[in-house]
């Protein structure tokens, strides 16, 4: 099986599907802008509006003043991130016959790309966190989560809405010790890093949780609208390098994340 037999479009679709399975943070993002960007450098202006002033009176004779100009809260999402790979395999026919090396390399490339995208999304936490870290134990872990939820609810986030939380392994173990109701038996729950629920909060575990300058974990608690994420392009192609006797594969993903609803995201600065 030579490189000509690989169909780049089919391969790219497979990588997309594997990326979706491998991404932990992307599930908790707003993906609705994917179709609005096509190339690196494209910018999406995400419109937001303020709230008009509400006036209450007991006087039935209402006299209107001049209409107010309501400030908008628009943000721009410029696509700047690109991650890529380029590898070759000598004597591809013989290698594939004994071990499926191309399939193995394809999976490694897929998870490598997903890892970079996840780190980028996780890095949004580094733009919004408390300077001092709180030491987390099994005795106070639930209380710290509740403080984050209280802040979200105070910002008018609905308690019955979709709220997600990404935690490092050490934090999950403290949570597990404190909260025995974590669902770890449901196979559906375990997809994409999910390890359970605390109340209505979906808890996901990741080694890509951002850290501050002292290596403290920046744990995000947020709605699925707080961060916008786009991945408009995934490209993969097989080719034959001109110099040498090998088949090669190269590819890239284009992506970008940005906090678009800051009131719907709380970052806990935590240390073990």
Order of alpha helices (4+ residues) and beta strands (2+ residues): alpha-beta-beta-beta-alpha-alpha-beta-alpha-beta-alpha-beta-beta-beta-beta-beta-beta
